[in-house]
């Protein structure tokens, strides 16, 4: 039996040559390529999407900042008028201020009250840094505190911590030995209430110093809750008529001067 001169491989070749045109196996044919967008167009689309997301997130944030600014201006205008009236009336407050067991002030009257605000910058459109109310509580006469020399340093530190003004005299014996230390304390307590915004937390911290005691207390307020009834409660707290203001917001900080 004869064999074709081409052998096995020649049969394969001839078979492929006998196939109709266009009938070759699919793996010899490349897929048609889709036109790709330019890199610049792709970057435009991605950056536009990110800007839309940021704008959507920024709108509530801007509204929150605007609400805080409105609350602070409302506080300033209200306190400015209220403190003007209190400075004229000079009412007596119903608080008794005690510092440890060596000093007590009562029968105090409001004196020299005013409200101020401070901006972050010098521009009219700059955000408020804080609003603050200052006033003094005046007693009828200075206080005298006499202690042993070893206790003088502790008393001095407590008086300074309470922002009280004082003078120190040492009493000596005939041998020039200090037997006691006398503190002459001015009959004025400096008090303040500060409203400080926190735009990221969307809150206003209210820091009270020497308002109803020798102590600093900080409350964290939602801006919407600092309304006229809240400010009225604040003045009632200053006068010693009610402590409802202290229950209007969570307590954030207490610094007692014992």
FENLINGI-V397398 format. One record per backbone hydrogen bond with DSSP energy under -0.5 kcal/mol. NH is the residue of the N-H (numbers start at 0). CO is the residue of the C=O. E is the energy in kcal/mol with one decimal. If there is no record, write none. Layout:
{{NH:CO:E} {NH:CO:E}}
This chain:
{{6:3:-1.1} {9:5:-1.2} {10:6:-1.4} {11:7:-1.6} {12:8:-2.1} {13:9:-2.4} {14:10:-2.3} {15:11:-1.9} {16:12:-1.9} {17:13:-1.4} {18:14:-0.6} {18:15:-0.6} {22:19:-1.8} {27:24:-1.7} {28:25:-2.0} {41:37:-2.0} {42:38:-2.3} {43:39:-2.1} {44:40:-2.2} {45:41:-2.1} {46:42:-2.5} {47:43:-2.2} {48:44:-1.9} {49:45:-1.9} {50:46:-2.4} {51:47:-2.1} {52:48:-1.8} {53:49:-2.4} {54:50:-2.6} {55:51:-2.1} {56:52:-1.9} {57:53:-2.4} {58:54:-1.6} {59:55:-0.7} {60:56:-1.1} {61:57:-2.8} {62:58:-2.1} {63:59:-2.3} {64:60:-2.3} {65:61:-2.4} {66:62:-2.1} {67:63:-2.0} {68:64:-2.4} {69:65:-2.4} {70:66:-2.1} {71:67:-2.4} {72:68:-2.4} {73:69:-2.3} {74:70:-2.2} {75:71:-2.5} {76:72:-2.4} {77:73:-2.0} {78:74:-2.8} {79:75:-2.6} {80:76:-1.5} {81:77:-2.4} {82:78:-3.0} {83:79:-1.3} {84:80:-1.9} {85:81:-2.4} {86:82:-2.3} {87:83:-1.3} {88:84:-2.6} {89:85:-2.9} {92:107:-2.5} {93:238:-2.4} {96:94:-0.5} {96:104:-2.7} {97:95:-0.6} {98:102:-2.6} {99:97:-0.5} {101:98:-1.4} {102:98:-1.1} {104:96:-2.9} {108:137:-2.0} {109:90:-2.2} {110:135:-2.9} {113:133:-2.5} {115:131:-2.8} {117:129:-2.3} {119:126:-2.5} {125:122:-1.0} {128:117:-3.7} {129:117:-1.5} {130:194:-2.2} {131:115:-2.6} {132:192:-2.8} {133:113:-2.7} {134:190:-2.2} {135:110:-3.0} {136:188:-2.5} {137:108:-3.0} {137:135:-0.5} {138:186:-3.1} {142:184:-2.1} {144:182:-2.3} {146:144:-0.5} {146:180:-2.6} {150:147:-1.4} {151:147:-0.7} {151:148:-0.9} {152:148:-0.5} {154:150:-1.9} {155:151:-2.6} {156:152:-2.1} {157:153:-1.8} {158:154:-2.3} {159:155:-2.3} {160:156:-2.2} {161:157:-1.4} {162:159:-1.7} {163:158:-2.3} {166:183:-1.8} {168:181:-2.5} {170:179:-2.8} {171:169:-0.6} {172:176:-1.9} {175:172:-1.9} {178:170:-3.1} {179:170:-1.4} {180:146:-3.2} {181:168:-3.7} {182:144:-3.2} {182:180:-0.5} {183:166:-2.6} {183:181:-0.5} {184:142:-3.1} {184:182:-0.7} {185:164:-2.7} {187:185:-1.6} {188:136:-2.6} {189:187:-0.5} {190:134:-2.8} {190:188:-0.5} {191:208:-1.9} {192:132:-2.2} {193:206:-2.5} {194:130:-3.8} {195:193:-0.6} {195:204:-3.0} {196:194:-0.5} {197:202:-2.8} {201:197:-1.1} {202:197:-1.9} {203:220:-2.5} {204:195:-2.8} {205:218:-3.1} {206:193:-2.5} {206:204:-0.6} {207:205:-0.6} {207:216:-3.5} {208:191:-2.8} {208:206:-0.5} {209:214:-2.4} {214:212:-2.1} {215:254:-1.8} {216:207:-2.5} {217:252:-2.9} {218:205:-2.5} {219:249:-2.1} {220:203:-3.0} {220:218:-0.6} {224:221:-2.0} {225:222:-1.4} {226:224:-1.4} {230:226:-2.1} {231:227:-2.4} {232:228:-2.0} {233:229:-1.8} {234:230:-2.0} {235:231:-2.2} {236:232:-2.0} {237:233:-2.2} {238:234:-2.3} {239:235:-0.7} {239:236:-0.7} {240:235:-2.6} {241:235:-1.1} {245:242:-1.1} {246:243:-1.4} {247:244:-1.5} {249:219:-0.7} {251:217:-3.4} {252:217:-1.5} {254:215:-2.9} {256:213:-1.5} {257:255:-0.7}}
